[in-house]
Amino acid sequence: MKQCNPEPIGRVIYMTTMALKKYLESRLKPYDLTVEQYQVLKSLSEEDGAVQSRLCELVAKSPANITRILDRLAKKEYVERRDNPEDRRSTLVYLTATGEGLLSQVIERLANCESKVTAGISQQEIEQMRRNLKMICSNIDEITGENAR
């Protein structure tokens, strides 16, 4: 009988993801932001005026989740939705000046987080880890028939 790996890669990735999320949530708490909200704001800083479906792709969330996140961010006046002049069925999402100001504060606060969580790992090892994780995502997408990330 084949024995199970006592530490499967999926569990290691999951536990690492949960630990990283917990750490980032603690850093974002003073700003009343979740990791998901931060990811949306960060994505909008790179693609301001994105349609909601594009935000779904950028942050790997379902349309329903993106709608809830945007509702909360709009209520805080960090984002605004505008009609899409090219497609009446969609809306464009923009960072507000308040959202931009908050985002710059948050980015500053998170600036050294990556170096802290990767302490003791060489840059070469980090790049290899990045490639390996992307390969795992690609393999999963291929297995499940999803589009490549």
ZATOR-820647 format. One record per residue: x, y, z of N, C-alpha, C, O, CB in turn; residue number from 1. Coordinates in steps of 0.02 Angstrom, whole numbers, plus 32768, in hexadecimal, padded with zeros to 4 digits. Each point is the difference from the previous one (the first is absolute). Last residue first. Glycine has a CB too. Layout:
<pts>
{{X; Y; Z}; {X; Y; Z}; {X; Y; Z}; {X; Y; Z}; {X; Y; Z}; NUM}
...
</pts>
This chain:
<pts>
{{7F68; 861D; 7CC1}; {8003; 803E; 8028}; {8032; 802F; 7FE3}; {800A; 8037; 801A}; {7FD5; 7F8B; 804C}; 149}
{{7F8A; 7F7E; 7F14}; {8040; 800D; 801F}; {7FFF; 8042; 8024}; {7FE0; 8030; 7FE9}; {805A; 7F8C; 7FC0}; 148}
{{7EE1; 7FBE; 8038}; {802F; 8029; 7FD8}; {8040; 8008; 8028}; {8001; 8001; 803D}; {7FA0; 803C; 7F8A}; 147}
{{7FD0; 7EE5; 8068}; {7FFA; 8049; 8008}; {8032; 8023; 7FD4}; {8031; 7FE2; 7FE9}; {7FA7; 800F; 808E}; 146}
{{8002; 7F1B; 7FB2}; {7FE7; 801E; 7FC3}; {7FF6; 804B; 8005}; {7FDE; 801D; 7FD6}; {7FEC; 7F78; 8012}; 145}
{{8094; 7FC3; 80B9}; {7FBA; 8013; 8009}; {7FE1; 8020; 7FC1}; {7FC4; 800E; 7FFE}; {8053; 8001; 807B}; 144}
{{80D0; 7FAC; 7F8C}; {7FD9; 7FC7; 8018}; {7FB5; 800F; 8002}; {7FD7; 7FD7; 7FEE}; {808D; 8005; 8056}; 143}
{{8033; 80D2; 7F87}; {7FFD; 7FCE; 7FC9}; {7FD5; 7FC5; 8015}; {7FD8; 7FE7; 7FD8}; {809B; 803D; 8001}; 142}
{{7FB6; 8081; 80C8}; {7FD5; 801B; 7FCB}; {7FF9; 7FCE; 7FC8}; {7FC9; 7FF7; 7FE5}; {805B; 807E; 8038}; 141}
{{8072; 7F56; 808C}; {7FBC; 7FFB; 8019}; {7FCF; 8019; 7FCB}; {7FCC; 7FE2; 7FF4}; {805C; 802D; 8082}; 140}
{{80BC; 8009; 7F5C}; {7FED; 7FB9; 8000}; {7FB8; 7FF7; 8016}; {7FDB; 7FDA; 7FE2}; {809C; 8007; 8035}; 139}
{{7FE4; 80F6; 7FF8}; {7FF7; 7FED; 7FBA}; {7FEA; 7FB8; 7FFB}; {7FD3; 7FF0; 7FD9}; {8084; 8064; 8005}; 138}
{{7FE4; 7FFB; 80F6}; {7FC2; 8020; 7FE9}; {7FF0; 7FEB; 7FB8}; {7FC7; 7FF0; 7FEF}; {804D; 8072; 805E}; 137}
{{80BA; 7F58; 8008}; {7FCA; 7FDC; 8022}; {7FBC; 801D; 7FEA}; {7FD2; 7FDA; 7FF1}; {8079; 800E; 8072}; 136}
{{8072; 8088; 7F52}; {7FF9; 7FC0; 7FDE}; {7FC8; 7FD7; 801F}; {7FD9; 7FE0; 7FDD}; {80A2; 8022; 8006}; 135}
{{7FC0; 80C6; 8085}; {7FDE; 800E; 7FC1}; {7FF5; 7FC0; 7FD8}; {7FCC; 7FF8; 7FE0}; {8067; 807B; 801E}; 134}
{{804B; 7F7E; 80C6}; {7FBA; 800C; 8010}; {7FD7; 8010; 7FC2}; {7FC7; 7FEB; 7FF9}; {805C; 803F; 8078}; 133}
{{80C7; 7FBB; 7F76}; {7FE0; 7FC1; 8014}; {7FB6; 800A; 800F}; {7FD7; 7FD7; 7FEB}; {8097; 8001; 8043}; 132}
{{8017; 80E7; 7FA3}; {7FF7; 7FD6; 7FC4}; {7FDB; 7FBF; 8011}; {7FD3; 7FEB; 7FDB}; {8097; 8046; 7FF3}; 131}
{{7FD0; 8058; 80E6}; {7FCD; 8022; 7FD7}; {7FF2; 7FD7; 7FC1}; {7FC6; 7FF5; 7FEE}; {8060; 807C; 803E}; 130}
{{8089; 7F48; 805D}; {7FC0; 7FF3; 8020}; {7FC7; 801F; 7FD7}; {7FCC; 7FE0; 7FF7}; {806D; 801D; 8079}; 129}
{{80A1; 8032; 7F4C}; {7FF0; 7FBA; 7FF2}; {7FBC; 7FED; 801E}; {7FD9; 7FDD; 7FE1}; {80A3; 8007; 801C}; 128}
{{7FD9; 80F1; 8034}; {7FED; 7FFC; 7FB9}; {7FED; 7FB9; 7FED}; {7FD1; 7FF6; 7FD9}; {807B; 806B; 800E}; 127}
{{8007; 7FBF; 80F0}; {7FBF; 8021; 7FFA}; {7FE7; 7FFC; 7FB8}; {7FC6; 7FF0; 7FF4}; {8056; 805E; 806B}; 126}
{{80BE; 7F67; 7FD0}; {7FCE; 7FD1; 8019}; {7FBA; 801C; 7FFB}; {7FD0; 7FDC; 7FF2}; {8086; 7FF5; 805C}; 125}
{{805C; 80BD; 7F78}; {7FFC; 7FC9; 7FCF}; {7FCB; 7FCD; 8016}; {7FDA; 7FE7; 7FD7}; {80A0; 8029; 800B}; 124}
{{7FBB; 809E; 80B1}; {7FD9; 8019; 7FC7}; {7FF7; 7FCA; 7FCB}; {7FCB; 7FFB; 7FE1}; {8060; 8079; 8036}; 123}
{{7FF9; 7F36; 80E4}; {8025; 8028; 7FCE}; {7FD2; 8017; 7FC8}; {7FCA; 7FE4; 7FF5}; {809E; 7FDC; 8026}; 122}
{{7F59; 8012; 80EA}; {7FF9; 7FE0; 7FBF}; {8023; 802C; 7FCD}; {7FF2; 803C; 7FFC}; {7F9F; 7F8C; 8024}; 121}
{{8058; 8076; 80C7}; {8024; 7FC1; 7FFF}; {7FFB; 7FD9; 7FBF}; {801D; 7FCA; 7FFA}; {7FD0; 8033; 807F}; 120}
{{7F52; 80AD; 7FB7}; {8042; 8004; 8021}; {8020; 7FBB; 8000}; {7FDF; 7FCE; 800F}; {7FFA; 8093; 8039}; 119}
{{7F4A; 7FEE; 7F62}; {802F; 7FD7; 7FDA}; {8047; 8003; 801D}; {8030; 7FED; 7FE0}; {7F8B; 8026; 7FBA}; 118}
{{7F8C; 8069; 80C2}; {7FE7; 7FBB; 7FFC}; {802F; 7FD2; 7FD8}; {7FFA; 7FC3; 8004}; {7F92; 806A; 8005}; 117}
{{80AB; 80BC; 8010}; {7FFA; 7FE1; 8042}; {7FEB; 7FB7; 7FFA}; {801C; 7FD5; 8022}; {7FC7; 809A; 8010}; 116}
{{8026; 8017; 7F0D}; {8044; 7FF0; 8017}; {7FFE; 7FE0; 8045}; {802B; 7FD6; 800F}; {8003; 808A; 7FAE}; 115}
{{7F06; 7FEA; 7FE8}; {801B; 7FC7; 7FDA}; {8046; 7FEE; 8017}; {800F; 7FC4; 8007}; {7FAD; 805F; 7F98}; 114}
{{7FDA; 809C; 80C3}; {7FE1; 7FC0; 8013}; {801F; 7FC5; 7FDB}; {800F; 7FCC; 801E}; {7F87; 8071; 7FF9}; 113}
{{8092; 80BC; 7FDE}; {8034; 7FD0; 8013}; {7FE4; 7FBC; 8015}; {8024; 7FD6; 8019}; {8020; 808B; 800C}; 112}
{{7F2C; 8055; 7F8A}; {803D; 8001; 7FD7}; {8032; 7FCA; 8013}; {801F; 7FE2; 7FD4}; {7FCF; 8097; 801E}; 111}
{{7F2D; 7FD2; 8063}; {800F; 7FBB; 7FEC}; {8043; 7FF8; 7FDD}; {8013; 7FC9; 7FEC}; {7F73; 8026; 800A}; 110}
{{8027; 80E7; 8053}; {7FFE; 7FD4; 803B}; {8015; 7FB9; 7FEF}; {801E; 7FDD; 8029}; {7F87; 806B; 8008}; 109}
{{8043; 8055; 7F20}; {8039; 8012; 8029}; {8005; 7FD2; 803D}; {8036; 7FEA; 8013}; {7FC0; 808E; 7FC7}; 108}
{{7F4F; 7F73; 7F9E}; {803B; 7FE7; 7FDD}; {803F; 800E; 8028}; {802D; 7FD7; 8005}; {7F99; 8039; 7F8C}; 107}
{{7F72; 804D; 80BE}; {8002; 7FB7; 800B}; {803E; 7FE2; 7FDE}; {8022; 7FD6; 801E}; {7F60; 8027; 7FE9}; 106}
{{8051; 80E9; 7FD8}; {8011; 7FF3; 8047}; {8009; 7FB5; 800C}; {8030; 7FEB; 8022}; {7F90; 807C; 8000}; 105}
{{7FF4; 7FDB; 7F0A}; {8047; 8013; 8008}; {8017; 7FF5; 8048}; {8039; 7FEC; 800B}; {7FBB; 8068; 7F98}; 104}
{{7F28; 7F87; 802D}; {802A; 7FCE; 7FE2}; {804A; 8011; 8008}; {8028; 7FD4; 800E}; {7F7D; 8012; 7FA1}; 103}
{{7FB8; 80B7; 8095}; {8002; 7FC7; 802D}; {8031; 7FCC; 7FE5}; {8029; 7FE5; 8025}; {7F60; 8030; 7FFF}; 102}
{{804D; 80A2; 7F52}; {8025; 8014; 803C}; {8008; 7FC7; 8031}; {8036; 7FF5; 801C}; {7F9E; 807E; 7FD5}; 101}
{{7FA7; 7F6A; 7F50}; {8046; 8007; 7FEE}; {802B; 8012; 803C}; {8036; 7FE5; 800A}; {7FA8; 803E; 7F82}; 100}
{{7F38; 7FD7; 8090}; {801C; 7FBD; 7FF7}; {8049; 8002; 7FEE}; {8027; 7FD7; 8019}; {7F6A; 8003; 7FC3}; 99}
{{7FFD; 80F2; 802F}; {8004; 7FE3; 8044}; {801F; 7FBB; 7FFC}; {802B; 7FEE; 8029}; {7F71; 8054; 7FFD}; 98}
{{8031; 8026; 7F12}; {803B; 8021; 801E}; {800B; 7FE5; 8047}; {8039; 7FF6; 8015}; {7FB3; 8072; 7FA6}; 97}
{{7F9A; 7EED; 7FAC}; {7FF3; 8046; 800F}; {8041; 801E; 801C}; {8030; 7FDC; 800D}; {7F53; 800E; 800B}; 96}
{{805F; 7F41; 7F37}; {8015; 8016; 8042}; {7FEC; 8049; 8009}; {8006; 8028; 7FD2}; {805B; 7F86; 802F}; 95}
{{7F15; 7FB1; 7F56}; {8039; 802E; 8007}; {8010; 800A; 804A}; {7FD5; 7FFF; 802B}; {800A; 803C; 7F6A}; 94}
{{7F8E; 7F20; 7FA9}; {800F; 800E; 8046}; {803F; 8029; 8004}; {8033; 7FF0; 7FE1}; {7F94; 7FA5; 8045}; 93}
{{7F61; 8030; 7F21}; {8048; 8009; 800A}; {800B; 8013; 8049}; {7FD8; 8024; 801D}; {803B; 7FFF; 7F69}; 92}
{{7F1D; 7F49; 7FFE}; {8016; 803D; 8021}; {804C; 8000; 8005}; {801F; 7FCB; 8002}; {7F74; 803E; 803F}; 91}
{{7FA4; 7F7B; 7F12}; {8036; 7FFC; 8031}; {800F; 8045; 801E}; {7FED; 8034; 7FE5}; {8043; 7F6A; 7FDE}; 90}
{{7F2B; 8034; 7F8F}; {7FF6; 7FC9; 802F}; {8035; 7FFD; 8036}; {7FF9; 7FD9; 802F}; {7FD0; 7FE9; 7F76}; 89}
{{8035; 80D9; 7F9D}; {7FCE; 8013; 8033}; {7FF5; 7FCA; 8035}; {7FE6; 800E; 8035}; {7FE3; 8038; 7F75}; 88}
{{810C; 7FFF; 7FBA}; {7FD7; 7FC4; 800C}; {7FD0; 800F; 8039}; {8014; 8002; 803A}; {8048; 7FB1; 7F9D}; 87}
{{803C; 80F2; 7FD8}; {8007; 7FD1; 7FC8}; {7FD4; 7FC2; 8008}; {7FF6; 7FDB; 7FD0}; {807D; 804E; 8021}; 86}
{{7FA1; 8088; 80B5}; {7FE4; 801E; 7FC4}; {8002; 7FD1; 7FC3}; {7FDC; 800A; 7FCF}; {8046; 8065; 805E}; 85}
{{7FC8; 7F5D; 80DF}; {8031; 7FF5; 7FCA}; {7FE2; 801B; 7FC0}; {7FCE; 7FE6; 7FE8}; {8061; 7FB2; 8051}; 84}
{{7F9F; 80BA; 80CC}; {7FE7; 7FDD; 7FC6}; {8037; 7FFA; 7FCC}; {8029; 802D; 7FF7}; {7F62; 7FFC; 801F}; 83}
{{80BF; 7FE6; 80E7}; {7FE5; 802C; 7FCD}; {7FE6; 7FD5; 7FC6}; {801A; 7FC9; 7FF3}; {8036; 8095; 802D}; 82}
{{8005; 7F97; 80FA}; {7FED; 7FDE; 7FC2}; {7FE2; 8034; 7FD1}; {7FDC; 802D; 8014}; {800F; 7F66; 8029}; 81}
{{80D2; 807C; 8098}; {7FBF; 8014; 7FE4}; {7FF4; 7FDA; 7FC0}; {802F; 7FF0; 7FDA}; {7FDB; 8083; 805A}; 80}
{{8095; 7F84; 80C6}; {7FF6; 7FF3; 7FB9}; {7FBD; 801E; 7FEA}; {7FD4; 800D; 8029}; {8072; 7F89; 7FDD}; 79}
{{8002; 808A; 80D6}; {8042; 7FF1; 7FE4}; {7FFD; 7FF3; 7FB5}; {8032; 8008; 7FDD}; {7FF0; 7FCA; 8091}; 78}
{{7F2E; 805E; 8049}; {8013; 8034; 7FD0}; {8048; 7FF7; 7FE6}; {8022; 8031; 7FF2}; {7F8F; 801B; 8048}; 77}
{{7FBD; 7F26; 8056}; {8037; 8023; 8021}; {801C; 8039; 7FD5}; {802D; 8024; 8015}; {7FEF; 7F72; 8028}; 76}
{{7F3C; 7FE1; 7F6A}; {7FE2; 801C; 803D}; {8034; 8028; 8027}; {7FF0; 8033; 8020}; {7FBF; 7F6D; 7FE5}; 75}
{{8099; 7FE5; 7F41}; {7FDB; 803B; 7FEB}; {7FE0; 8023; 803C}; {7FFF; 803D; 8004}; {7FEA; 7F8D; 7F8C}; 74}
{{8085; 7F69; 8093}; {8031; 8034; 7FF0}; {7FDD; 8040; 7FEA}; {8018; 8037; 800F}; {803B; 7F71; 7FD1}; 73}
{{7F26; 7F9B; 804A}; {801F; 8017; 803E}; {8032; 8039; 7FF3}; {8003; 8030; 8026}; {7FEE; 7F5D; 800B}; 72}
{{7FAB; 800D; 7F14}; {7FCC; 8022; 8028}; {801E; 801C; 8040}; {7FF3; 8039; 8012}; {7FB5; 7F7A; 7FBF}; 71}
{{80E1; 7FC5; 7FA9}; {7FF8; 8043; 7FE5}; {7FCB; 8028; 8025}; {8008; 803C; 800B}; {801C; 7F99; 7F86}; 70}
{{7FFB; 7F49; 80AA}; {803C; 8026; 8011}; {7FF9; 8048; 7FE8}; {800F; 802F; 8025}; {8037; 7F68; 7FD5}; 69}
{{7F0F; 7FD4; 7FC8}; {7FFF; 800E; 8049}; {803C; 802A; 8015}; {7FF8; 8030; 8026}; {7FCB; 7F64; 7FED}; 68}
{{8037; 8023; 7F0C}; {7FC9; 8030; 800D}; {7FFE; 8013; 804A}; {7FFA; 803B; 8011}; {7FC4; 7F95; 7F8F}; 67}
{{80D6; 7F87; 801F}; {8018; 8042; 7FEB}; {7FCB; 8035; 800E}; {800F; 8037; 8017}; {8039; 7F94; 7F90}; 66}
{{7F7D; 7F55; 8080}; {8030; 8018; 8032}; {8019; 8046; 7FEE}; {8006; 802A; 802C}; {801C; 7F60; 7FEC}; 65}
{{7F51; 800B; 7F4D}; {7FDA; 8011; 803D}; {802F; 801B; 8036}; {7FEF; 8030; 8023}; {7FBD; 7F77; 7FC1}; 64}
{{80B5; 800A; 7F51}; {7FDB; 803F; 7FF7}; {7FDA; 8014; 803F}; {7FFE; 803B; 8011}; {7FF8; 7FAB; 7F75}; 63}
{{80DF; 7F83; 80A5}; {7FC2; 7FF9; 7FD9}; {7FDF; 8044; 7FF8}; {800E; 802E; 8026}; {7FE3; 7F5B; 8003}; 62}
{{811D; 805E; 7FF4}; {7FC2; 7FFE; 8028}; {7FC5; 7FFA; 7FD0}; {8003; 8013; 7FC6}; {8031; 8032; 8097}; 61}
{{80CA; 7FE6; 7F83}; {7FE8; 7FBB; 8004}; {7FC5; 7FF8; 802F}; {7FFF; 7FD6; 802D}; {8075; 8004; 7FBC}; 60}
{{8006; 80F2; 7FC7}; {8005; 7FEB; 8046}; {7FE4; 7FBA; 800D}; {7FFA; 7FEA; 8039}; {7FFD; 808D; 7FE6}; 59}
{{8014; 7FEB; 7F02}; {803C; 801A; 8021}; {8008; 7FE7; 8048}; {8038; 7FF3; 8016}; {7FBF; 8071; 7FA2}; 58}
{{7F44; 7F68; 7FC3}; {803D; 7FDE; 7FE8}; {803D; 8014; 8028}; {8029; 7FD6; 8014}; {7FA5; 8025; 7F7A}; 57}
{{7F6A; 8074; 80A0}; {7FF8; 7FBA; 8013}; {803F; 7FD9; 7FEC}; {801A; 7FD8; 8027}; {7F68; 8030; 7FCB}; 56}
{{806B; 80D5; 7FC6}; {8015; 7FFB; 8046}; {7FFA; 7FB9; 8019}; {802A; 7FE9; 8027}; {7FB2; 808D; 7FEB}; 55}
{{7FD2; 7FB7; 7F18}; {804A; 8001; 8000}; {801A; 7FFC; 8048}; {8032; 7FDF; 800C}; {7FCE; 8066; 7F8A}; 54}
{{7F1A; 7FCF; 804C}; {8016; 7FBD; 7FEB}; {804C; 7FFC; 7FFE}; {801D; 7FCC; 800F}; {7F79; 8026; 7FAE}; 53}
{{8001; 80DF; 8072}; {7FFD; 7FD1; 8038}; {8019; 7FBA; 7FEC}; {8020; 7FDF; 8028}; {7F81; 8063; 8007}; 52}
{{80C4; 808F; 7F51}; {7FBC; 7FE4; 8006}; {8002; 7FCC; 8037}; {8035; 7FE3; 800E}; {7FB0; 8032; 7F77}; 51}
{{80C6; 80BE; 807B}; {7FF6; 7FBB; 7FEB}; {7FB7; 7FEE; 8005}; {7FDC; 8018; 802B}; {8098; 7FC9; 7FFA}; 50}
{{800F; 80F0; 8011}; {7FCC; 7FFF; 7FCE}; {7FF3; 7FBA; 7FE5}; {7FE7; 7FF8; 7FC8}; {8038; 807C; 801B}; 49}
{{80CD; 7FAA; 807D}; {7FC8; 802A; 8014}; {7FCC; 8003; 7FC7}; {8012; 8005; 7FC6}; {8039; 8040; 8086}; 48}
{{8086; 7F27; 7FF0}; {7FD1; 8000; 7FC8}; {7FC2; 8027; 8014}; {7FC9; 7FE4; 8003}; {8062; 7FAC; 7FD4}; 47}
{{808C; 8064; 80BD}; {8024; 7FEB; 7FC5}; {7FD4; 8002; 7FC1}; {8019; 8008; 7FC9}; {802F; 7FB1; 807F}; 46}
{{7F63; 8079; 808E}; {8037; 8030; 7FF8}; {8028; 7FF0; 7FC2}; {8020; 802C; 7FE3}; {7FE6; 7FE4; 8099}; 45}
{{7F4D; 7F5F; 7FC5}; {7FE6; 803D; 7FE1}; {8037; 8034; 7FF8}; {7FFD; 8029; 7FD2}; {7F93; 7FBF; 8060}; 44}
{{80A5; 7F51; 803F}; {7FF3; 7FF2; 7FBA}; {7FE6; 803D; 7FDB}; {8013; 800D; 7FC7}; {7FD5; 7F7C; 8057}; 43}
{{8034; 8086; 80CB}; {8042; 7FFB; 7FDF}; {7FF8; 7FF3; 7FB5}; {8023; 801E; 7FD7}; {8010; 7FB7; 8094}; 42}
{{7F0A; 8028; 801B}; {801C; 8044; 7FFB}; {8042; 8000; 7FDB}; {800C; 802B; 7FD5}; {7FBB; 7FF3; 8097}; 41}
{{7FDC; 7F10; 7FC0}; {7FD7; 8025; 7FCF}; {801B; 8047; 7FF8}; {8008; 8017; 7FC7}; {7F92; 7FA3; 8057}; 40}
{{80C9; 7FC1; 8087}; {8011; 7FE7; 7FBD}; {7FD9; 8024; 7FCA}; {801B; 800E; 7FCA}; {8000; 7F83; 8069}; 39}
{{7FB2; 809E; 80AF}; {8040; 801C; 7FED}; {8013; 7FEA; 7FB9}; {8018; 8029; 7FD9}; {800C; 7FD8; 80A0}; 38}
{{7F1E; 7FA0; 7FE5}; {7FF4; 8046; 7FEF}; {8040; 8022; 7FEA}; {8001; 8027; 7FD0}; {7FA0; 7FDD; 8082}; 37}
{{8071; 7F20; 7FFC}; {7FDC; 8001; 7FC1}; {7FF2; 8048; 7FE9}; {8008; 8010; 7FC5}; {7FC4; 7F81; 8057}; 36}
{{8094; 804A; 80B8}; {8030; 7FF1; 7FCC}; {7FDF; 8005; 7FBC}; {801D; 801A; 7FD0}; {8023; 7F9B; 807F}; 35}
{{7F4D; 80DF; 8065}; {8010; 7FB9; 7FFC}; {8035; 7FF7; 7FCA}; {800D; 802E; 7FD8}; {7F7F; 7FB0; 804F}; 34}
{{803D; 8105; 8077}; {8002; 7FDF; 7FBF}; {800D; 7FB6; 8009}; {8024; 7FEB; 802D}; {8004; 807F; 7F9D}; 33}
{{7FDD; 8062; 80D3}; {7FBE; 7FE2; 7FF5}; {7FFA; 7FE1; 7FBB}; {7FCE; 8009; 7FDE}; {8001; 804A; 8072}; 32}
{{80F6; 800F; 801E}; {7FE2; 8023; 7FC7}; {7FB9; 7FE6; 7FF1}; {7FE0; 8016; 7FD0}; {8093; 7FFC; 8001}; 31}
{{801C; 7F8F; 80DB}; {7FF9; 8048; 8010}; {7FDE; 8029; 7FC9}; {7FE7; 8037; 800C}; {807F; 7FBE; 8039}; 30}
{{7FC8; 7F1D; 7F95}; {7FCA; 800E; 8030}; {7FFA; 804B; 8011}; {7FC8; 8019; 8002}; {804A; 7F75; 802D}; 29}
{{8099; 7FF9; 7F46}; {7FCC; 8029; 7FE0}; {7FC9; 8017; 8030}; {7FDA; 802E; 7FF1}; {803E; 7F94; 7FA6}; 28}
{{809F; 7FAD; 80AA}; {801F; 803E; 7FE8}; {7FCC; 802F; 7FE2}; {8009; 803D; 8002}; {8061; 7F84; 7FE9}; 27}
{{7F53; 7F68; 805C}; {8015; 8026; 803C}; {801F; 8043; 7FEC}; {7FF8; 8032; 8022}; {801A; 7F62; 801C}; 26}
{{7FB4; 7FD5; 7F17}; {7FC3; 801C; 801F}; {8012; 802A; 803D}; {7FE3; 8034; 800C}; {7FD9; 7F69; 7FCB}; 25}
{{80F1; 7FEB; 7FC0}; {7FEC; 803B; 7FDA}; {7FC1; 8021; 801D}; {7FFB; 803D; 8002}; {8038; 7F90; 7F98}; 24}
{{8017; 7F68; 80C8}; {8032; 8034; 800A}; {7FEB; 8041; 7FDC}; {8003; 8036; 801D}; {8057; 7F72; 7FEE}; 23}
{{7F22; 7F99; 7FD2}; {7FF9; 8018; 8045}; {8030; 8039; 800F}; {7FED; 8032; 801F}; {7FEF; 7F5B; 8004}; 22}
{{8038; 8006; 7F0E}; {7FC3; 8028; 8002}; {7FF5; 801D; 8046}; {7FEF; 803A; 8008}; {7FDF; 7F7E; 7F9E}; 21}
{{80E5; 7FB3; 803C}; {800D; 803F; 7FDE}; {7FC3; 802D; 8003}; {8006; 803C; 800C}; {804C; 7F8B; 7FA8}; 20}
{{7F97; 7F60; 80A0}; {802D; 8027; 802B}; {800E; 8044; 7FE2}; {8000; 8033; 8023}; {8034; 7F63; 8007}; 19}
{{7F4D; 7FD2; 7F56}; {7FDA; 8016; 803B}; {802B; 802B; 802E}; {7FE9; 8033; 801A}; {7FD1; 7F66; 7FDE}; 18}
{{80AE; 8004; 7F4D}; {7FD0; 8032; 7FEA}; {7FDA; 801C; 803C}; {7FF7; 803C; 8006}; {7FFE; 7F8A; 7F8B}; 17}
{{809A; 7F85; 8096}; {8027; 803D; 7FF1}; {7FD1; 8039; 7FEC}; {8008; 8039; 8017}; {805B; 7F81; 7FC6}; 16}
{{7F3E; 7F72; 8040}; {8014; 801B; 8041}; {8029; 8041; 7FF8}; {7FF8; 802F; 8027}; {8009; 7F5C; 8009}; 15}
{{7FC0; 8001; 7F0A}; {7FC6; 8019; 8024}; {8014; 8021; 8042}; {7FEA; 8038; 800E}; {7FCF; 7F6E; 7FBD}; 14}
{{80EE; 7FED; 7FB9}; {7FEB; 803D; 7FDE}; {7FC5; 801F; 8025}; {7FFF; 803D; 800A}; {8029; 7F95; 7F87}; 13}
{{8020; 7F60; 80BC}; {8034; 8032; 800E}; {7FEC; 8043; 7FE0}; {8007; 8035; 801F}; {8052; 7F70; 7FE7}; 12}
{{7F1F; 7FA1; 7FCC}; {7FF7; 8017; 8045}; {8033; 8036; 8012}; {7FEF; 8031; 8021}; {7FE5; 7F5D; 7FFE}; 11}
{{803E; 800D; 7F0D}; {7FC2; 8027; 8005}; {7FF4; 801B; 8046}; {7FEB; 8039; 8009}; {7FE5; 7F81; 7F9C}; 10}
{{80E4; 7FAF; 8032}; {800E; 8044; 7FE8}; {7FC2; 802D; 8005}; {8005; 803B; 8010}; {8053; 7F97; 7FA3}; 9}
{{7FC5; 7F5E; 80F8}; {7FF4; 800B; 7FB8}; {8009; 8049; 7FED}; {7FF3; 802E; 8028}; {7FBD; 7F71; 7FD9}; 8}
{{80A0; 7FC3; 80C7}; {7FFC; 8048; 7FF6}; {7FF5; 800E; 7FB5}; {802D; 8017; 7FDD}; {801F; 7FFF; 8088}; 7}
{{7FC2; 7F0B; 7FEC}; {7FEB; 8021; 803F}; {7FF8; 804C; 7FF9}; {7FE0; 8020; 8029}; {8059; 7F84; 8015}; 6}
{{7F9D; 7F9D; 7F04}; {8035; 802E; 8013}; {7FE9; 8024; 803F}; {7FC9; 801C; 8002}; {805E; 7FF3; 7F84}; 5}
{{7F79; 7EFE; 8049}; {7FF6; 8047; 7FF1}; {803D; 8027; 8015}; {8020; 7FF1; 8032}; {7F63; 8003; 7FDC}; 4}
{{8083; 7F03; 7FA7}; {7FF7; 802D; 8038}; {7FF8; 8048; 7FE9}; {801D; 8014; 7FCD}; {8026; 7F9F; 807A}; 3}
{{7F80; 7F52; 7F45}; {8027; 803D; 7FF9}; {7FF2; 802F; 803B}; {7FC6; 800B; 8012}; {8037; 7FEA; 7F70}; 2}
{{7FF9; 7EF7; 8076}; {7FD6; 803B; 8000}; {802C; 803E; 8000}; {8030; 8006; 8027}; {7F74; 7FBC; 8016}; 1}
</pts>
